[in-house]
């Protein structure tokens, strides 16, 4: 399901600084057009070898190819630049978002998952700009213009070409959907493993005391084995995509040559054969090779976009401390303040975590909080620091009454 935040991020990918997207579109169309003019001039060069200046057509062909490559590289450059711009924009927004969240809100998400989203999924979402946009335009225009160019040059049916292209698109779409699932599980398992390792490092002493080392490390090894199996399947599927995309142009060559020889209304000449082979074997090679990875990056980028959106959607569900009052509390600056707490209660997701806590700490008094793992020591301190939605009947430092919540 696509949330409103996911749709908002996708719209930003598509239309933020829209004039750059339009420039990429126009440059891609120009690159495809120049790329198709090159075989036309090569055909003319072959067929005018007896003329006085046949090299003019060869130079025009070279010039068209140069313009085509330069235009496409400009599209790639703009895509990478826009991806970096969006990454900076979203990174700053996520940074400010995380700073606004309390510990009890972030506690519902493993640290490894948050780190993974910030470092992996955020760049993964912007791959839609860095890879998918240039590839989409680099695939779309050659596939649209090549059949038209073939018909214009040779007056032969474009139906076989369209059928082969349709089959290639369908097959690549199926392979890419599988690859995207492997990518999704790869990121999810990596985040789970990172979270477990982080928890293992932070609690190694407690785990050793409780005798849980073997069981906990077993969970890490299990995730790692699952991750390895997923990666193996991902590599096999990826190599299949590469093999299909690399060899499909040869199949298309044979089909088009047979169609051309059988049904062309024009005379078959060396120049026309060279132009046809150039269009299919060279010009259309890049779109066919890019196609499976284009679909893969689309699916992968959208899954990363959804995961990034879940971090943007995190909110402090319980009432937030009144920030102004709590800032005054922080600014009191007493070196050894007396602390009075009455009626401290904390409920998270309907479960009572801290209940009816009262205590006083005198000035200069040294207090230690002890208890078993999970007894609530850390969350008590977080509540005193305003990092939870705890309620107080009285919260007093020295002679300053800082009754912050729900008196």
C-alpha positions as CSV (number, residue, x, y, z in Angstrom):
1,X,0.0,0.0,0.0
2,X,1.2,3.5,-0.9
3,X,0.9,6.0,1.9
4,X,0.4,9.7,1.4
5,X,4.1,10.2,2.4
6,X,5.3,7.7,-0.2
7,X,3.2,9.5,-2.9
8,X,4.6,12.9,-1.8
9,X,8.2,11.6,-2.0
10,X,7.5,10.1,-5.4
11,X,6.0,13.4,-6.7
12,X,9.1,15.2,-5.4
13,X,11.3,12.7,-7.4
14,X,9.3,13.3,-10.5
15,X,8.6,17.0,-10.4
16,X,11.0,18.8,-8.0
17,X,13.0,21.2,-10.2
18,X,10.8,20.1,-13.1
19,X,12.8,22.1,-15.7
20,X,15.8,19.7,-15.2
21,X,13.5,16.7,-15.9
22,X,12.3,18.4,-19.1
23,X,15.9,19.1,-20.1
24,X,16.7,15.4,-19.6
25,X,13.7,14.4,-21.7
26,X,14.7,16.7,-24.6
27,X,18.3,15.7,-24.5
28,X,17.4,12.0,-24.6
29,X,15.1,12.5,-27.6
30,X,17.8,14.4,-29.4
31,X,20.4,11.7,-28.6
32,X,18.1,9.0,-30.1
33,X,17.4,11.1,-33.2
34,X,21.1,11.7,-33.8
35,X,21.8,8.1,-33.1
36,X,19.4,7.0,-35.9
37,X,20.7,9.6,-38.4
38,X,24.1,8.0,-38.2
39,X,23.2,4.7,-40.0
40,X,21.3,6.8,-42.6
41,X,24.4,8.7,-43.5
42,X,26.5,5.5,-43.4
43,X,24.0,4.0,-45.9
44,X,24.4,7.1,-48.1
45,X,28.2,6.8,-47.8
46,X,28.2,3.2,-49.0
47,X,25.8,3.9,-51.9
48,X,27.8,7.0,-53.0
49,X,31.3,5.6,-53.0
50,X,31.6,6.3,-56.7
51,X,30.9,10.0,-56.2
52,X,33.6,12.7,-55.8
53,X,32.9,13.4,-52.1
54,X,31.5,10.4,-50.3
55,X,33.4,11.2,-47.2
56,X,30.9,14.0,-46.5
57,X,28.3,11.4,-45.5
58,X,30.9,9.6,-43.3
59,X,31.7,12.8,-41.5
60,X,28.0,13.5,-41.0
61,X,27.6,10.1,-39.5
62,X,30.5,10.6,-37.2
63,X,29.2,14.0,-36.1
64,X,25.7,12.5,-35.4
65,X,27.2,9.8,-33.3
66,X,29.3,12.3,-31.3
67,X,26.2,14.4,-30.6
68,X,24.2,11.4,-29.6
69,X,26.8,10.2,-27.1
70,X,27.4,13.7,-25.7
71,X,23.7,14.2,-25.2
72,X,23.2,10.9,-23.5
73,X,26.1,11.6,-21.2
74,X,24.6,15.0,-20.3
75,X,21.4,13.2,-19.3
76,X,23.4,10.8,-17.0
77,X,25.2,13.8,-15.5
78,X,21.9,15.7,-14.8
79,X,20.4,12.5,-13.3
80,X,23.3,12.0,-10.9
81,X,23.3,15.7,-10.0
82,X,19.6,15.7,-9.2
83,X,19.9,12.5,-7.1
84,X,22.6,14.2,-5.0
85,X,20.4,17.2,-4.6
86,X,17.4,15.1,-3.4
87,X,19.7,13.1,-1.1
88,X,20.9,16.3,0.6
89,X,17.4,17.6,0.9
90,X,15.9,14.4,2.4
91,X,18.9,13.7,4.6
92,X,18.5,17.1,6.3
93,X,14.7,16.6,6.7
94,X,15.3,13.1,8.2
95,X,18.0,14.5,10.5
96,X,15.6,17.1,11.8
97,X,12.8,14.5,12.0
98,X,14.8,12.1,14.1
99,X,15.9,14.9,16.5
100,X,12.2,15.7,17.1
101,X,11.4,12.1,18.1
102,X,11.5,10.9,21.7
103,X,13.4,7.8,22.8
104,X,10.2,5.8,23.4
105,X,9.1,6.5,19.8
106,X,12.4,5.5,18.3
107,X,12.6,2.5,20.6
108,X,9.9,0.8,18.6
109,X,12.3,0.6,15.6
110,X,15.6,-1.3,15.9
111,X,18.6,1.0,15.6
112,X,20.0,-1.1,12.7
113,X,16.8,-0.5,10.8
114,X,16.9,3.2,11.2
115,X,20.6,3.3,10.2
116,X,19.9,1.1,7.2
117,X,17.0,3.4,6.0
118,X,19.2,6.5,6.5
119,X,22.3,5.1,4.8
120,X,20.9,2.5,2.3
121,X,17.2,3.2,1.4
122,X,17.5,7.0,1.1
123,X,20.2,6.7,-1.6
124,X,18.2,3.7,-3.0
125,X,15.2,5.8,-3.4
126,X,17.1,8.5,-5.3
127,X,18.4,5.8,-7.7
128,X,15.1,6.6,-9.5
129,X,16.8,9.8,-10.6
130,X,20.3,8.6,-10.9
131,X,19.6,5.5,-13.0
132,X,15.9,5.1,-13.8
133,X,15.3,8.5,-15.4
134,X,18.3,8.4,-17.8
135,X,17.6,4.7,-18.6
136,X,13.9,5.3,-19.2
137,X,14.5,8.0,-21.8
138,X,17.5,6.0,-23.2
139,X,15.2,3.0,-23.7
140,X,11.9,4.8,-24.7
141,X,13.1,6.8,-27.6
142,X,15.2,4.2,-29.4
143,X,12.3,1.6,-29.1
144,X,9.8,4.2,-30.4
145,X,11.9,5.6,-33.2
146,X,13.8,2.5,-34.5
147,X,10.8,0.7,-36.0
148,X,9.7,3.9,-37.6
149,X,13.2,4.4,-39.0
150,X,13.3,0.8,-40.3
151,X,10.0,1.3,-42.1
152,X,11.1,4.7,-43.5
153,X,14.3,3.3,-44.9
154,X,13.3,-0.1,-46.1
155,X,9.5,0.0,-46.5
156,X,9.2,-3.3,-44.7
157,X,6.7,-4.4,-42.0
158,X,7.4,-3.4,-38.5
159,X,5.1,-6.0,-37.0
160,X,7.9,-8.6,-36.4
161,X,10.0,-5.9,-34.7
162,X,7.2,-4.8,-32.5
163,X,6.4,-8.5,-31.5
164,X,10.0,-9.2,-30.6
165,X,10.2,-5.9,-28.6
166,X,7.0,-6.8,-26.8
167,X,8.3,-10.2,-25.9
168,X,11.6,-8.8,-24.6
169,X,9.8,-6.2,-22.5
170,X,7.5,-8.8,-20.9
171,X,10.4,-11.3,-20.2
172,X,12.6,-8.6,-18.7
173,X,9.8,-7.3,-16.6
174,X,9.3,-10.7,-15.1
175,X,13.0,-11.2,-14.4
176,X,13.3,-7.6,-13.0
177,X,10.3,-8.2,-10.6
178,X,12.1,-11.3,-9.2
179,X,15.4,-9.3,-8.9
180,X,13.7,-6.5,-7.1
181,X,12.2,-9.0,-4.5
182,X,15.7,-10.3,-4.0
183,X,17.0,-6.7,-3.5
184,X,14.2,-6.0,-1.1
185,X,15.0,-9.0,1.1
186,X,18.7,-8.3,0.8
187,X,18.2,-4.8,2.4
188,X,15.7,-6.1,4.9
189,X,18.0,-9.0,6.1
190,X,21.0,-6.7,6.2
191,X,19.1,-4.3,8.4
192,X,18.0,-7.1,10.7
193,X,21.5,-8.5,10.9
194,X,23.0,-5.1,11.7
195,X,20.4,-4.5,14.4
196,X,21.1,-7.9,16.0
197,X,24.9,-7.3,15.9
198,X,24.4,-3.8,17.4
199,X,22.3,-5.3,20.2
200,X,24.8,-8.0,20.7
201,X,27.7,-5.5,21.1
202,X,25.7,-3.2,23.4
203,X,24.6,-6.1,25.7
204,X,27.4,-8.5,25.5
205,X,28.1,-8.5,29.3
206,X,24.5,-9.0,30.2
207,X,24.1,-11.8,27.7
208,X,27.2,-13.5,29.1
209,X,25.9,-13.2,32.7
210,X,22.5,-14.6,31.7
211,X,24.1,-17.4,29.6
212,X,22.3,-16.3,26.4
213,X,25.4,-15.9,24.2
214,X,24.8,-19.1,22.2
215,X,21.1,-18.5,21.6
216,X,21.6,-14.9,20.6
217,X,24.5,-15.6,18.3
218,X,22.4,-18.4,16.8
219,X,19.9,-15.8,15.7
220,X,22.7,-13.8,14.0
221,X,24.0,-16.9,12.2
222,X,20.4,-17.8,11.0
223,X,19.9,-14.4,9.5
224,X,23.3,-14.5,7.8
225,X,22.5,-17.9,6.3
226,X,19.2,-16.7,5.0
227,X,20.9,-13.6,3.6
228,X,23.5,-15.7,1.8
229,X,20.8,-17.9,0.2
230,X,19.0,-14.8,-1.0
231,X,22.2,-13.3,-2.4
232,X,22.9,-16.5,-4.3
233,X,19.5,-16.4,-5.9
234,X,19.9,-12.7,-6.6
235,X,23.2,-13.3,-8.5
236,X,21.8,-16.2,-10.5
237,X,18.8,-14.2,-11.6
238,X,21.0,-11.2,-12.4
239,X,23.3,-13.3,-14.6
240,X,20.3,-14.6,-16.4
241,X,19.1,-11.1,-17.1
242,X,22.6,-10.1,-18.4
243,X,22.7,-13.2,-20.6
244,X,19.3,-12.6,-22.1
245,X,19.8,-8.9,-22.7
246,X,23.2,-9.5,-24.3
247,X,22.1,-12.2,-26.8
248,X,18.6,-10.9,-27.7
249,X,20.0,-8.4,-30.2
250,X,21.4,-11.4,-32.3
251,X,17.9,-13.0,-32.4
252,X,16.4,-9.6,-33.4
253,X,19.0,-9.3,-36.1
254,X,18.1,-12.6,-37.7
255,X,14.3,-11.9,-37.5
256,X,14.7,-8.4,-39.1
257,X,17.1,-9.6,-41.8
258,X,14.7,-12.4,-42.8
259,X,11.8,-9.9,-42.8
260,X,13.8,-7.4,-44.8
261,X,14.9,-9.9,-47.4
262,X,11.4,-11.4,-47.7
263,X,9.1,-8.4,-47.6
264,X,11.1,-5.3,-48.3
265,X,9.7,-3.2,-51.2
266,X,13.1,-1.7,-51.8
267,X,16.2,-3.2,-53.5
268,X,18.6,-4.8,-51.1
269,X,21.9,-3.0,-51.2
270,X,25.1,-3.2,-49.1
271,X,24.3,0.2,-47.7
272,X,20.8,-0.8,-46.6
273,X,22.1,-4.0,-45.0
274,X,24.8,-2.0,-43.2
275,X,22.2,0.5,-41.9
276,X,19.8,-2.2,-40.8
277,X,22.6,-4.1,-38.9
278,X,23.8,-0.8,-37.4
279,X,20.3,0.1,-36.1
280,X,19.7,-3.4,-34.6
281,X,23.1,-4.6,-33.6
282,X,24.6,-1.3,-32.3
283,X,22.0,1.3,-31.7
284,X,19.4,-0.9,-30.0
285,X,22.0,-2.9,-28.0
286,X,22.1,-0.4,-25.2
287,X,18.4,-0.2,-24.7
288,X,18.0,-3.9,-24.6
289,X,20.9,-4.3,-22.1
290,X,19.6,-1.5,-19.9
291,X,16.0,-2.8,-20.0
292,X,16.1,-5.5,-17.3
293,X,18.1,-3.3,-14.9
294,X,15.8,-0.4,-15.6
295,X,12.9,-2.4,-14.3
296,X,14.9,-3.7,-11.4
297,X,16.0,-0.2,-10.4
298,X,12.4,1.0,-10.7
299,X,11.1,-1.8,-8.3
300,X,14.1,-1.4,-6.0
301,X,13.8,2.3,-5.9
302,X,10.1,2.2,-5.1
303,X,10.6,-0.2,-2.2
304,X,13.4,2.0,-0.8
305,X,11.0,5.0,-1.2
306,X,8.4,3.2,0.8
307,X,10.9,2.3,3.6
308,X,12.2,5.9,3.7
309,X,8.6,7.1,4.0
310,X,8.0,5.0,7.1
311,X,10.8,6.9,8.8
312,X,9.3,10.2,7.8
313,X,5.9,9.0,9.2
314,X,7.2,8.3,12.7
315,X,5.4,10.5,15.2
316,X,5.3,10.8,19.0
317,X,2.0,9.1,19.5
318,X,1.6,10.0,23.2
319,X,1.4,13.6,24.3
320,X,4.6,15.5,23.9
321,X,6.3,17.4,26.7
322,X,5.7,21.1,26.5
323,X,8.9,22.1,25.0
324,X,9.1,25.6,26.4
325,X,8.6,24.5,30.0
326,X,11.1,21.7,29.6
327,X,13.7,24.0,28.1
328,X,13.3,26.2,31.2
329,X,14.0,23.1,33.2
330,X,17.2,22.4,31.3
331,X,18.3,26.0,31.7
332,X,18.0,26.1,35.5
333,X,21.7,25.3,35.6
334,X,21.9,24.4,39.3
335,X,25.1,22.4,39.9
336,X,23.6,20.0,42.5
337,X,19.8,20.5,42.3
338,X,17.4,18.9,44.6
339,X,14.8,16.8,42.8
340,X,11.3,16.0,43.8
341,X,9.2,13.5,41.8
342,X,5.6,12.6,42.7
343,X,3.1,10.5,40.7
344,X,5.3,9.6,37.8
345,X,3.4,7.3,35.4
346,X,4.2,6.1,31.9
347,X,2.0,4.1,29.6
348,X,3.2,3.0,26.1
349,X,0.8,1.3,23.7
350,X,-1.7,0.5,26.5
351,X,1.0,-1.1,28.7
352,X,2.0,0.5,32.0
353,X,5.8,0.8,32.1
354,X,6.2,3.0,35.1
355,X,3.5,3.4,37.8
356,X,3.0,5.8,40.6
357,X,6.7,6.5,41.3
358,X,7.6,9.0,44.1
359,X,11.1,10.0,45.3
360,X,13.2,12.9,46.5
361,X,16.9,13.5,46.0
362,X,18.6,16.1,48.2
363,X,21.3,18.5,47.1
364,X,24.7,16.8,46.9
365,X,23.2,13.4,47.4
366,X,24.6,10.6,45.3
367,X,22.0,8.1,44.0
368,X,22.4,4.8,42.1
369,X,19.5,3.1,40.2
370,X,19.9,-0.6,40.2
371,X,17.8,-3.5,38.9
372,X,17.6,-6.4,36.5
373,X,17.8,-6.0,32.8
374,X,14.5,-4.7,31.5
375,X,13.3,-3.4,34.9
376,X,13.0,0.2,33.6
377,X,16.2,2.0,34.8
378,X,16.9,3.6,31.4
379,X,13.3,4.5,30.6
380,X,13.0,6.1,34.1
381,X,16.0,8.4,33.3
382,X,14.6,9.1,29.8
383,X,11.3,10.1,31.4
384,X,13.2,12.5,33.7
385,X,14.9,14.0,30.6
386,X,11.7,14.4,28.8
387,X,12.3,11.7,26.2
388,X,9.1,9.8,26.9
389,X,5.4,10.7,27.4
390,X,5.5,10.2,31.1
391,X,3.0,12.1,33.3
392,X,3.9,13.8,36.6
393,X,1.8,15.0,39.5
394,X,4.9,17.0,40.6
395,X,8.3,17.6,39.0
396,X,10.4,20.0,41.0
397,X,14.1,20.9,40.9
398,X,15.2,22.9,43.9
399,X,12.6,25.5,44.6
400,X,11.5,25.7,40.9
401,X,8.3,23.9,40.3
402,X,8.5,22.4,36.8
403,X,5.2,20.6,36.6
404,X,5.3,19.6,33.0
405,X,2.5,17.2,32.4
406,X,-1.1,16.5,33.2
407,X,-1.4,17.8,36.8
